[in-house]
Amino acid sequence: MLDEIVSQIRVIEENSLSDGGESIVSSNLQGNVLNLQMNELAIVELCRQLLDLARSGIDGKHCHLDGVSFIDIGDAELTVILKNDWTELKPQEHSS
């Protein structure tokens, strides 16, 4: 199912780029809140990157959203990490 969605998103990206569109992202931190201002193509690209990460299924795999790979304006960065195993973070059940 995710493969089909990603394929459709890639078509949207390719069509936008061939029409002269470009992805534009601005980032800033306000306290502990990361603000990303994005145009439509950037939002589509972000969705594809996150879906590609989810499709990998590899625990610990990550993508960087920074000035090198995604953010055009500003210096705030975001790293998204796939975590499949949450057992160590769940509250322990108490036996009676």
Long-range contacts (C-beta under 8 A, 24 or more apart in sequence): 2-51, 2-54, 2-55, 3-55, 5-51, 6-48, 6-51, 6-52, 6-55, 9-44, 9-47, 9-48, 9-51, 10-48, 12-44, 13-41, 13-44, 13-45, 13-48, 16-40, 16-41, 16-44, 17-41, 23-70, 23-72, 24-72, 24-73, 25-65, 25-70, 25-71, 25-72, 25-73, 26-71, 26-72, 26-73, 26-74, 27-65, 27-71, 27-73, 27-74, 27-75, 27-76, 27-77, 27-78, 28-74, 28-76, 29-76, 34-76, 34-78, 35-76, 36-65, 36-71, 36-78, 42-70, 45-70, 46-70, 49-80, 50-80, 53-80, 53-82, 54-82, 56-82, 57-82, 57-84, 58-82, 59-83, 59-84, 59-85
